[in-house]
């Protein structure tokens, strides 16, 4: 189910273990009249099949961190036992040096300024700096999170990132059928890609930019035609 909503619209979400995604706010005062959950942005209201997760999709320009979302960040500063990370939001995020799989005080990653990390938002609050972790919350394993070495960072719209995370989207399977590739998609408008040859990396980045709704908006047939003009 999806419906177009405006800021302040009431959301009929009623469930014990309810998870609210971006664009939704829960009213903490139970005695206050009105809906207990309201929207904070204009967009499309969506929920999971069982109604346990609700969120608002909107093609906003700036990323607003939300808990449990995967992001790609750039290390901008080392602070004490952690790092400050640029994730494209209004404020830098913090990443503890122990927030990696198997990290200890004696054995922990030594990230340089400019390094890329694939991380999960563990804390997001409007009055606090976002916090990141580089492991899965349930398994405590890296599950693909951590430093991203080599490759190339592509910036695109937030909607394009959400589309790429959809298993039914055509682009990454189409490219993967032509040559081996690695990709990490962040919800913050950043995609990290890697392949054996530089020309393949260039082709991936050009296809992402061409399919992006804020770019060319190409469909599958258009991407196949584009790939026909590239030497891959």
N, C-alpha and C positions, 0 to 999 in steps of 0.2 A: 504494500500500500504506500502511496506517496501523494502528498497534497502540498500545494503552494501556500506558504505561511508568511506573515509579516511579524515584526518584533512585537512581543506582548501577547501573541496568540496562545491560548490554553492548549495543553497537550493531554489527551485522554489516556495517559500511560498509567496503568495500575498493575503492579506486580511486586512481589516481595523482594526478589533479587534483581532490581532494576538498575541498568547501567545507562547513564546519560552521556551522549557524545557531544561533539561541538554544536554550538548554537542553542543549547537548552540549559535552563536554570531551574533548580528546585527551590521552592519557597520554604525557608527554614521555619517560619512562624506558622504552626498548624492552626492557630486560632484566627489567622487573617482570612478575610473573605476572599473568594476568587479561586482560580485553579492553583493546584499545588506545584505544577510544572508549566513553565512558559518558555516561549522562544525568545532569543535575544538577537536574532538576525533574520533577514529575509532570505527565503530560499525554498527548498523542497524538503518537507518532513518525511523521513523514512524510518522504518523499524524492521527488525529481524523477523524471521518467520514465526518464532514463538513469542514475539513481543517483549523480549527481555532487554533488547538494545534499541535505543531511539537516538536519532541524530538529525541535524539539518544540513543539507548539502547546499552550498552556495559558492559561487566562483569568486570569492573575495581575493583581493590582491595580497594581503598580508596574512601570514599563517598565525593562527591562534592556537597555542598548545592545548591538547586535551589528553587526559590520562590514557595510557596503554597504546598510544599511537606511535608508529615507527617513524623516525626522522633521520635525515642525514645532516650532520653538523660539521662545522669547521672549527678546529681548536684555535682560539685567538689569544689565550693567555693561560699561563700556569699559576695557580694560586694555592700556596700551601701544599696540601695533600690531594689537590684536585685540579680541575681545569674549568675555564669559562669557554662556552661553546656557542658559536653563532648558528642558530637554527632558523633564521629568517623571521623571527617573531619580534615583538616590540622590545623585548629584553633578552639579554644573553641567558643561556641555561648553564647550570652547574653540573659537572660530572665528577664524581668522586673516583679517585684512582683505584679504589677497592671494588668499584661497581662493575667488575669484569669476572668472567668465570674463572674460578681457581685463584683469584688475586689475593695475595697476603701482603703484609707490610714489607716482607723481604723479597717477594716475587710479584711485581706489578708492572703493567705496561708503562713504557716511557715514551709518551706522545710528544711530538714536536709541534710548535706553532705552525699552522697550515695543514696539519694532518686531517684527514677525513675520518669520521666515525659514523657507523650505523648503530643507532641507539633507540631505546624505548623511553617514552615520557613516563616517568614514575610518579611525578607530582606536578600538577598544574593548577594554580590558583591565581585569581586576578591580583591579589595583594602580595604575592610571593614570586620569587625567581623560580622558573621551571627547573625541575631536577630530572636528570637522565640516568639510565642504567644500560649496560651493555650485556644483559643476559635476560633470558625468558623468566617471567615472574613465577611461573609454576614449576618448571623443571630446574631452574637455577643454572641451566646450561646456556652456552652462547647462542645456539640456534641461529647462527648467521650474523649475530650482532658483534660489533667490535671495530677495529681499525680497518679501513678500506685502503688497500695498497694498490698502486698503479691505477689503471683505468682512466676514466674521464667523467667529470661531473656535468650533467645537463640540467639546466634550469627550465622549468615549464610551469604551466598554470596548476593550481591546486586541483582543479577538476581533472586535468590530464593524469595526475598521479592517482587519483581515485579510480579512474578508468583502467589504468595499467594494473592496479591491484585486483581488478575483477578477473577471475580465472577465464571468463568467457570472452574477454577482449581479444581481438585478433592480432595485435601488433607483435608482442613478444614471441608468441608461438610461430608467427609467420617468419620472423627474423631467425629464430632458433632452428627452423627447418632448413635454412640456407647455410648457416655456419654456427659453430659453437660460440656461446656467449654467456657472460655472467651479468646479472643486473640486480641492483638493490634500489627499491622504490621507497622514498620517504613521503609521508603525507604533507610535507612542508614545501612542496614544489621543487623537489630535487630528485634526480635519478642518476645513480652511479652505474656506468656500463664499462665492461671490459671484454676484449676479444683478443685473438692471437695477433691480428694485423691492424696497424693504424687505420687503414682504409675501411676496415670493417667497423671500427669504433666510430669513424666519421659517418658512415652510412647509418648506424643506429641512431646517432644524435640527430642527423638530418631527418630521419623518419619520425622520430619523436616530435620534433619541432613542426613537421608538416602535418601530423595528425592532431596536434594540440588544437583544441577549439579556439584558443586565442591566436593561433597561427593560421595554417592553411586549412585545417579541418578536413583533411583527406580521409576517404574511406578505404576499405581494403583494396579495391580495384586501383585506386589512385596510388596507394603505396607500392603495389606490384609494378605499376608503370614507372614510378620513381626509381625503384630498385633496378629496373631495366636500363636506366640511364647511368647508373653507378657501376663502377668496376668492382663488383663483389660477387 
